[in-house]
């Protein structure tokens, strides 16, 4: 499984959150840097376990989030952030949203470093914001489990089931990778993003969760009705 495909249908529309906008802009900028300087992105900005562990190049845990394998990779990642990011950001707040995004992305990268190093693939390259995006989707599903999503733009499904399906698929993909079924997908980073987001949101169950639901209700009331969302996933690189 590569990038998630989904469509969040909002009858009223919503304004783009600042954090969401900044992340999308920075990621697109990073993709253009990657196109112009492929050597720089491949050697210094991607996540390489051996470089992180032996040389302590910890910046890679952040910069790899802004590198992507191709246009399809970045398109679906940013599409997911565009659909789910604004509502989530308005619900939990600007700072908490940024904390969630980078905690899932960098945390998923850290787990991937250990995972590939232990599997004897210290030179594997991991790129892409998918772990962070899966974290955003998971947080949305935990907070608003009954909201309807069009999975793969076709299948209507509740957000909670979408998260469960994605989590199960990434879990089994990680097991298959461990068993020797190698692929070009960093499922361990995706799965880690899901798990981190779940516990990040659940740690505030109770009063905090009620508060976030209240903020979501406020966000719905304040949405700009003029904006609508319309429908339109050895040295190796993983995304």
N, C-alpha and C positions, 0 to 999 in steps of 0.2 A: 504494500500500500504506500503510495507516495503522498500526494497532497490531498487533504480533505476537500470534498465538493459539497456544497450546500447552498441554500438560498434562504435568507431570513426575510420574511415578508412582513413589512410594517405598514399598516393601513394609513398611518399619519406621516410617516417619515421622521427623520431625526437629523439634528445638526452634528457635524463632525466634531469629535472631541479634540482638544489640543494635543494631548499625548498621542492619540491615534494618528493624527495628522503628522506630527513630528516624526513618529516612527516610520510611517509610510514614506515620507519625503527622504529621510535618512537612508532607508533601505534602497529606494530607487537610485539615490545618489551613489550608494555603495556598489550597486549593480553596474552603473556607468563607469565607475572607477575600475571595476573588474574587467569590463570590456576593453577599456583603454590600456590598462596595465595588467594583463593576465598573469604575468610572472609575479608581480607584487602580491596579488590576491592569492595565488596558488602557494607561494613560498612563505608569506608573512602574515596573511590575514585569515587563512583557513585554520581549522582546528586539527592539529596533528598531535596525537598522544605523546610521541617520543619527545617532541619539542617542549611540550608543556611540562612533562615530568623531569626530563634530564636537563633542560636548559631553563626551566621555570619561566617560559614565555606565556604568562598567564593572561596577557591581553587577548590572546586567541579565543578565550572563553567568551569574549564579548564581540570581537570583530567577525567571527564566523557567522554571526546572526545576519550580517549585512551582505554576505556572499551567497550566490545562488548558482545552481548548475546551468540553468537556461531560462528563457523567457517564461515558459510554462510553469516552472518551479516558483519563480517570484510572483507571477500573476495570481496563482491560486492561493499562495500564502497571504498576499496583500488583499486579495478578495475576501478571505476569511476575516482578516483584521478589519476591513472596511465594513463588513456586515455586523460583526459582533462587538468590535471595539468600542464604538460610540456609546451604545447602551450600557455596556459594562463599565466604561469609564465614568459615565454620569451617575451610575449607581454606587460604585465604591469610591469614587473620587480620583482626581488627577494623580496624586502621589501613590496611592495604593495600586492604581492601575499600572503605573510604571514599575512599581516594586514587583507586582505579579508577573508582568511581561518578562522583565530581565531576570527575575528569580527562576522562572521556568526555563528561559533560554540558556542562561549561564549555568544553572544547576543541571539541566539536561546535558549540557556540554561536558560538565565535570564528570557526570556519571558515564558518559560515552568515552571519555579519555581512559578511565579505569577499565571499562568494559573491553575496549579494543586492545588495550595494552595487555590485559590478562589473557586475551584470546590469541596473543602472539601477532597482532597487527598494529605495531607501534607507529607505522608510517601511513596508516589510513588517514585520509583527509575527510573531515566532516564539514559541510557547509549548509547554510540555510536556516531560516527562522521557524521551521516547522515545529520544533519543540515548544517554542514560545506561543505559536498560534494554537497548537493543541491545548496549551494551558489556558489560553483565553476562552476557547470553546468549552473546555471543561468547567471553568469558573461560571460561565453563562449557564451551562446545564445544571450546575449545582444550585445556583441562585434562583433560576426560573425553569424548573424541571418540566412544567406543564406547557410551556410555550411551544408552538408548532413550528417545525422547520421543514423545508423541502429538501430532503436528502438527495444529493446528485441531481438537484433541480426538478425532481419528479416525485419522489416518494415522500408524502407527508408523514412526519414522525415527531414525537415529543422530544424535546431537547435532552431529557434524561436518558432516553433510549439511544439517542445518537452518541452520547458520551460513552455509554456502556458498550455499544458496538465498536466504536473506535478503540476503546481501551482493550477490548478482547482481541481485536485484529492485531493491534500493535504488540500485545503480550505474546500471542502465538507466533508472530513474525520474529520476535526477539528469541523465542525458544528455538525456532527453526534455524536462525542464524547461529545460535550457540551450538546446535547439533551439526553444523557444517553446511547448511543451505545458504551460501553466500549470496548477497544481493547488493544493489547499489543504494539501498534505502537504510538510513540510520534509525531503525525502528526503536532502538534503545533510547535515543534522545527524545523521540516522540512520546514513548511510554513514560519516561521520566518527567516530561512536561505535564502530562496528564496527572500523574501521582502528586507532583509538587503543588499543582494548582488545587487539586482536591483538598489537600491538607491545609493549604493556605486559606481557603475559603471556610472549611469546616472548623478551623480553630476558632472562628468567630461565630459559631452556631449559637443560637439563643438570641440575646439582645442585639448583637451586632448584625446577625442575619435579618432580624426584623428591621433594623435601621437601614440596611441596604435595600430591603424591599420598599421601605418608605421612600428612599432616595430614588429608586426606580420609578415609583409612582409619580414622584415629582417631575422626573425627567420626561415621562410620557406626557404630562400636562404641558410642559414647556417646549415640546418639539415643534420645529418649524414645519407647518403644513405645506409649505411650498416645495419642500424637499421630499422626493420619493425614491424608494429603492426598487429597481427593476431587475428581473432575472437576466441573465445573459443569453494533495496529494502527495616487497611489493608495495605498490603505491596506488591506492584507489581513492576515488572521491565519492563520498556518500552524502545524501541530502534528505 
